[in-house]
Amino acid sequence: MSTRRPLALRVNRAEHELFAAPGDTLLTALRDALGFTGAKRGCNQGACGACTVLVDDEPVRACLTLAHECAGREIVTIEGAAGAAQALQAAFEEAGAVQCGFCTPGMILTAAAMLERTPRPSADEVRAGLSGNLCRCSGYRKIVDAVLRAAETGAP
């Protein structure tokens, strides 16, 4: 007998039906069941930020969040990013902030939520806001520059 139960998730402004076990993470539901692969499976311990998605406009670690806890909430992945996240994607490209790209979706969604709260952050505020997202390729300078560039253009 399967312990999987029906689950309805609202992802990127659309309703999705799937089956998930009580212990399935949001990351597993998004990537494996629904095909939203922008959230990356990195450390699987919530330390790297590669799996970051927005739930009710707040960044969450999808690897630590149970899928069933997200029923009735609005989930946004990088595939459905709009507004500030779209401006950030352009700024990341212009600033050369994308290297391997593994951390980029989590960085962009975290930065988008930060810009919604703090539209004109200082470089130190950007560094603090992104501190839970790890990039193994860069020294973060171009990433911080990209977020500041997006803020200057009025990203939110």
Rosetta silent file (secondary structure, phi, psi, omega in degrees, C-alpha in Angstrom):
SEQUENCE: MSTRRPLALRVNRAEHELFAAPGDTLLTALRDALGFTGAKRGCNQGACGACTVLVDDEPVRACLTLAHECAGREIVTIEGAAGAAQALQAAFEEAGAVQCGFCTPGMILTAAAMLERTPRPSADEVRAGLSGNLCRCSGYRKIVDAVLRAAETGAP
SCORE:     score description
SCORE:     0.000 S_00000001
   1 L     0.000  129.284 -177.424    0.000    0.000    0.000 S_00000001
   2 L   -81.294  143.979  176.121    1.421    3.369   -1.045 S_00000001
   3 L   -94.441    3.986 -179.743    1.710    6.248    1.367 S_00000001
   4 L   -74.521  137.876 -178.806    1.567    8.742   -1.472 S_00000001
   5 E  -123.596  154.280  176.861   -1.346   11.138   -1.331 S_00000001
   6 E   -63.285  145.526 -179.846   -2.821   13.546   -3.861 S_00000001
   7 E  -145.854  132.325  174.648   -1.419   17.037   -3.606 S_00000001
   8 E  -107.870  124.450  177.550   -2.364   20.232   -5.401 S_00000001
   9 E  -121.847  138.692  174.409    0.368   22.847   -5.672 S_00000001
  10 E   -97.241  107.360 -176.570    0.107   26.289   -7.193 S_00000001
  11 E  -122.156  125.916  177.782    3.408   26.793   -9.020 S_00000001
  12 L    53.302   45.114  175.370    4.157   29.776  -11.249 S_00000001
  13 L    68.754   19.704  178.101    0.522   30.906  -11.233 S_00000001
  14 E  -135.151  146.464  178.242   -0.817   27.504  -12.361 S_00000001
  15 E   -83.874  137.144  178.524   -2.404   24.608  -10.469 S_00000001
  16 E  -131.116  136.742  177.829   -0.596   21.282  -10.579 S_00000001
  17 E  -107.771  136.380  177.977   -1.801   17.900   -9.338 S_00000001
  18 E  -153.570  176.085  173.579    0.629   15.224   -8.182 S_00000001
  19 E  -116.007  134.117 -178.970    1.046   12.430   -5.682 S_00000001
  20 E  -142.910  143.423  173.576    3.546   12.865   -2.852 S_00000001
  21 L   -74.977  156.412 -178.782    4.492   10.942    0.257 S_00000001
  22 L   -55.964  -30.002 -178.612    4.187   12.845    3.555 S_00000001
  23 L   -94.287    3.496  179.663    7.980   13.178    3.767 S_00000001
  24 L   -69.285  135.464  178.954    8.569   14.334    0.178 S_00000001
  25 E   -81.232  162.696  174.677   10.274   17.690   -0.035 S_00000001
  26 H   -61.349  -36.297  178.481    9.117   20.569   -2.157 S_00000001
  27 H   -60.485  -44.853  178.100   12.327   20.153   -4.152 S_00000001
  28 H   -62.717  -44.592  179.790   11.434   16.550   -5.019 S_00000001
  29 H   -62.043  -46.205 -177.726    7.896   17.560   -5.984 S_00000001
  30 H   -66.054  -50.251 -174.142    9.083   20.447   -8.154 S_00000001
  31 H   -76.764  -52.562 -169.847   11.957   18.688   -9.899 S_00000001
  32 H   -83.941  -38.610 -176.963   10.909   15.056  -10.087 S_00000001
  33 H   -91.217  -35.332 -173.303    7.119   15.201  -10.263 S_00000001
  34 L  -109.175  -10.547  176.042    6.495   18.529  -12.014 S_00000001
  35 L    79.963   14.856  175.069    9.652   19.037  -14.082 S_00000001
  36 L   -87.391   93.709 -171.933   10.653   22.438  -12.683 S_00000001
  37 L   -94.914    5.921  178.129   14.399   21.847  -12.678 S_00000001
  38 L   -64.006  -37.953  174.556   15.523   25.435  -12.034 S_00000001
  39 L   -74.407  123.676 -173.887   15.741   24.718   -8.306 S_00000001
  40 L   -97.166  147.321  173.939   18.901   22.673   -7.949 S_00000001
  41 L   -90.687  102.852 -177.714   19.626   19.784   -5.623 S_00000001
  42 L  -104.335  -97.904 -175.829   22.903   20.900   -4.050 S_00000001
  43 L   -80.148  -22.359 -176.647   23.746   20.109   -0.449 S_00000001
  44 L    59.900   23.777  178.738   20.248   18.769    0.410 S_00000001
  45 L  -131.923    5.661  178.775   20.768   20.276    3.886 S_00000001
  46 L    79.706    9.998 -174.836   19.603   23.859    3.357 S_00000001
  47 L   -94.733  -22.715 -171.155   23.123   25.283    3.495 S_00000001
  48 L  -100.527  -24.428  178.835   23.859   26.199   -0.135 S_00000001
  49 L    82.939   -0.949 -177.911   20.712   27.960   -1.361 S_00000001
  50 L   -65.930  -22.040 -177.877   20.716   26.297   -4.783 S_00000001
  51 L   -95.818    9.441 -174.740   17.199   24.958   -4.183 S_00000001
  52 E   -61.687  131.557  170.834   15.710   28.335   -3.226 S_00000001
  53 E  -133.073  169.259  175.588   12.210   29.089   -4.467 S_00000001
  54 E   -99.499  132.202  173.618    9.684   31.684   -3.356 S_00000001
  55 E  -123.515  116.831 -173.801    6.731   30.572   -1.266 S_00000001
  56 L    51.226   45.341  176.089    4.255   33.381   -0.698 S_00000001
  57 L    69.399    9.961  177.899    6.979   35.779   -1.893 S_00000001
  58 E  -114.191  137.538  177.741    9.534   34.594    0.683 S_00000001
  59 E   -68.433  132.554  175.935   12.670   32.622   -0.195 S_00000001
  60 E  -133.936  153.950  175.441   12.623   29.085    1.187 S_00000001
  61 E   -84.696  109.963 -176.852   14.942   26.133    0.889 S_00000001
  62 L   -66.008  -22.665  179.838   12.929   23.635   -1.120 S_00000001
  63 L   -75.659  -16.507 -179.894   15.144   20.778    0.117 S_00000001
  64 L  -108.818   -5.224 -175.650   14.010   21.414    3.703 S_00000001
  65 L  -101.394  128.925  178.370   10.363   22.252    3.033 S_00000001
  66 E   -75.062  136.067 -177.604    7.783   19.483    2.913 S_00000001
  67 H   -57.876  -42.423 -177.159    5.687   19.536   -0.236 S_00000001
  68 H   -65.712  -22.325  177.115    2.430   18.993    1.646 S_00000001
  69 H   -72.207  -13.542 -175.440    3.131   22.121    3.740 S_00000001
  70 H   -98.811    0.660  176.738    2.927   24.192    0.555 S_00000001
  71 L   -60.697  134.503  179.012   -0.629   23.282   -0.438 S_00000001
  72 L    81.265    4.555  179.287   -2.667   26.450   -0.799 S_00000001
  73 L  -113.062  160.207 -179.826    0.417   28.650   -1.055 S_00000001
  74 E   -93.044  118.156 -179.485    1.902   30.455   -4.042 S_00000001
  75 E  -109.142  132.884  176.194    5.189   28.898   -5.193 S_00000001
  76 E  -125.130  126.495  174.086    7.448   30.630   -7.714 S_00000001
  77 L  -104.536  172.889  179.214   10.424   28.954   -9.331 S_00000001
  78 H   -60.425  -28.640  179.252   12.949   30.610  -11.617 S_00000001
  79 H   -64.713  -27.021 -178.715   10.924   29.288  -14.565 S_00000001
  80 H  -109.546   13.562 -176.313    7.994   31.477  -13.520 S_00000001
  81 L   -62.089  141.900  178.035    9.967   34.458  -12.289 S_00000001
  82 L  -140.831  175.804  174.565    8.565   37.880  -13.088 S_00000001
  83 L    59.522 -123.636 -176.872    9.145   41.477  -12.086 S_00000001
  84 H   -57.881  -37.679 -178.551   12.335   41.971  -10.107 S_00000001
  85 H   -64.147  -37.299  177.496   13.545   38.463  -10.913 S_00000001
  86 H   -67.355  -41.571  176.823   13.378   39.144  -14.645 S_00000001
  87 H   -63.376  -37.286  178.459   15.306   42.410  -14.212 S_00000001
  88 H   -66.530  -39.716  177.921   17.840   40.511  -12.114 S_00000001
  89 H   -58.428  -44.271  178.621   18.289   37.872  -14.807 S_00000001
  90 H   -65.478  -42.487 -179.936   19.189   40.602  -17.291 S_00000001
  91 H   -64.851  -38.507  177.245   21.487   42.319  -14.786 S_00000001
  92 H   -61.033  -42.616  179.599   23.268   39.026  -14.017 S_00000001
  93 H   -66.124  -46.820 -178.769   23.912   38.554  -17.708 S_00000001
  94 H   -62.646  -37.178 -177.310   25.091   42.148  -18.250 S_00000001
  95 H   -84.454   -5.308 -176.872   27.408   42.040  -15.211 S_00000001
  96 L    68.621   33.157 -175.867   28.878   38.659  -16.137 S_00000001
  97 L   -85.321   -4.654 -179.771   27.635   37.247  -12.840 S_00000001
  98 L  -101.836  121.128  174.269   26.750   33.844  -14.289 S_00000001
  99 L  -109.472  -92.249  179.298   29.532   31.316  -14.497 S_00000001
 100 L   -76.193  -25.514  177.002   28.428   27.699  -14.202 S_00000001
 101 L    89.227   -5.720 -175.907   24.865   28.835  -13.426 S_00000001
 102 L   -62.247  -41.876 -177.106   24.152   26.259  -10.719 S_00000001
 103 L   -86.014  -14.578 -168.730   23.585   28.857   -7.979 S_00000001
 104 H   -58.094  -46.118  179.574   22.003   31.487  -10.214 S_00000001
 105 H   -58.387  -44.570  178.754   18.293   30.606   -9.827 S_00000001
 106 H   -65.421  -39.993  177.252   18.546   30.627   -6.029 S_00000001
 107 H   -61.248  -47.660 -176.944   20.589   33.832   -6.065 S_00000001
 108 H   -64.510  -45.287 -179.333   18.094   35.589   -8.330 S_00000001
 109 H   -67.780  -37.457  176.221   15.003   34.558   -6.372 S_00000001
 110 H   -64.654  -44.744  179.297   16.646   35.469   -3.052 S_00000001
 111 H   -64.877  -38.285  178.817   17.727   38.829   -4.464 S_00000001
 112 H   -61.316  -44.125  177.979   14.256   39.473   -5.905 S_00000001
 113 H   -64.530  -38.663  179.039   12.657   38.975   -2.491 S_00000001
 114 H   -64.305  -43.868 -179.696   15.310   41.231   -0.942 S_00000001
 115 H   -66.821  -27.621  174.725   14.675   43.985   -3.508 S_00000001
 116 H   -65.396  -37.478  179.937   10.953   43.831   -2.773 S_00000001
 117 H   -83.267  -36.750 -175.824   11.747   44.628    0.880 S_00000001
 118 L  -132.300   87.174 -173.400   14.735   46.927    0.255 S_00000001
 119 L   -63.638  -27.306 -178.826   14.482   48.505   -3.198 S_00000001
 120 L  -127.002   70.239 -176.450   17.771   50.434   -2.950 S_00000001
 121 L   -76.437  156.383  170.891   20.163   48.278   -0.918 S_00000001
 122 L   -81.683  169.168  177.349   23.788   49.061   -0.216 S_00000001
 123 H   -60.176  -38.669  178.584   26.487   46.599   -1.266 S_00000001
 124 H   -65.809  -37.290  177.453   26.713   45.427    2.348 S_00000001
 125 H   -67.123  -36.657  177.057   22.951   44.834    2.452 S_00000001
 126 H   -65.056  -46.640  179.000   23.166   42.805   -0.757 S_00000001
 127 H   -58.777  -44.682  179.466   25.990   40.695    0.670 S_00000001
 128 H   -65.009  -40.936 -178.933   24.006   40.111    3.876 S_00000001
 129 H   -65.879  -30.064 -179.361   20.831   39.329    1.922 S_00000001
 130 L   -98.494    4.814 -171.144   22.590   36.738   -0.224 S_00000001
 131 L   -59.719  -23.490  179.002   24.719   35.282    2.570 S_00000001
 132 L   -87.791    2.347 -179.941   22.831   31.977    2.629 S_00000001
 133 L  -111.036  121.702 -177.363   23.459   31.349   -1.077 S_00000001
 134 L   -98.736  138.583  172.689   26.789   29.825   -2.009 S_00000001
 135 L  -120.923  123.353 -177.836   28.591   30.236   -5.314 S_00000001
 136 L   -91.315   -3.118 -176.148   31.530   27.928   -5.822 S_00000001
 137 L  -103.307  -25.717 -168.874   32.734   29.684   -8.993 S_00000001
 138 L  -123.467  174.269  173.602   33.027   33.349   -8.116 S_00000001
 139 L   -96.306   11.144  175.979   34.194   35.834   -5.556 S_00000001
 140 L    74.796  -12.836 -176.287   30.620   37.232   -5.474 S_00000001
 141 H   -57.677  -47.517 -178.219   31.688   40.699   -6.693 S_00000001
 142 H   -68.588  -30.893  177.191   29.864   40.372  -10.025 S_00000001
 143 H   -67.468  -46.349  177.513   26.803   38.924   -8.309 S_00000001
 144 H   -62.218  -43.210  177.840   26.635   41.877   -5.908 S_00000001
 145 H   -58.464  -41.307 -179.360   27.226   44.249   -8.846 S_00000001
 146 H   -64.466  -42.745  179.431   24.338   42.634  -10.740 S_00000001
 147 H   -65.028  -42.911  177.909   21.923   43.043   -7.820 S_00000001
 148 H   -63.477  -39.126  177.622   22.967   46.690   -7.384 S_00000001
 149 H   -62.284  -44.259  178.647   22.549   47.248  -11.128 S_00000001
 150 H   -64.198  -38.216  178.666   19.038   45.795  -11.022 S_00000001
 151 H   -64.959  -38.478  179.265   18.195   47.998   -8.022 S_00000001
 152 H   -63.660  -33.171 -179.404   19.421   51.077   -9.888 S_00000001
 153 L   -84.862    2.119  178.837   17.095   50.304  -12.772 S_00000001
 154 L    78.063   41.303 -174.831   14.147   50.015  -10.398 S_00000001
 155 L   -48.392  -49.486 -178.387   13.851   46.205  -10.524 S_00000001
 156 L   -68.368    0.000    0.000   10.902   45.788   -8.141 S_00000001
